[in-house]
Amino acid sequence: MSDTEFLTQAVAGRWDIYGPIHKGLRLAHGDMAARLGRADFTRGQDELLADLAGHLALGAKHLAHEETHIHAALEARAPGATADLNAQHDHHRARFDSLAIAICAVQHAAPADQPMLGRVLYLAFTGFVAEDLEHMRQEETIIWPQLCALFTDQELAGMEMAIIGSLAPEEVIAFMRLMLPAMNPAERTGLLSGMKADAPAEAYAAVIELAARPTLPANDFAELERQGLVA
Ligand SMILES: [Fe+2]
């Protein structure tokens, strides 16, 4: 069955537990790959390397969220269903360790060696991105239909709310900064409308000021204003 058939037959209109965060990760992977590609490693790149380390830390948290709140529930109803996923996550964690070493290598190299080590880091990161793009595609085309068959939308929403509820305020902002600019307008309006209704006013205002305003193109932010979604 093709990806298109999976998505139209099995999951149409169902709770999209992977879509928004995976769109955010794909956008941020691409942005980071572009920044690494055009960086001048003959000059210090402290800010870029710190941003990359922060991006990889969010990726590691995302794996843990899926394992704690999605894999455990799926395994309980379909024993063995998460074996491949968990193996891919372990592989990702090994990549994160290698990337941390590659970042350190650039930071501590002699200036003459930094361009070569920057190229090594660029290739290591983009190689990881290639693997993660395929991993996320499998989650959305193979695992999401399984989840939809085994769980109600209310249960899937409950898993997502449990993930959000486990985040510190600054983590909420960090993940919203990934997700908001990656979503289409209807998805963004849906997410923010739900948050505005349910979250404390200060927390919602922080999402608007610290995540939406700095990351959205002016016309997308203006659309939120027109919809009454800017606190
Ligand atoms: Fe995953």
Residues whose N, C-alpha, C, O or C-beta is under 5 A from the ligand:
A	BS01	LIG	E66
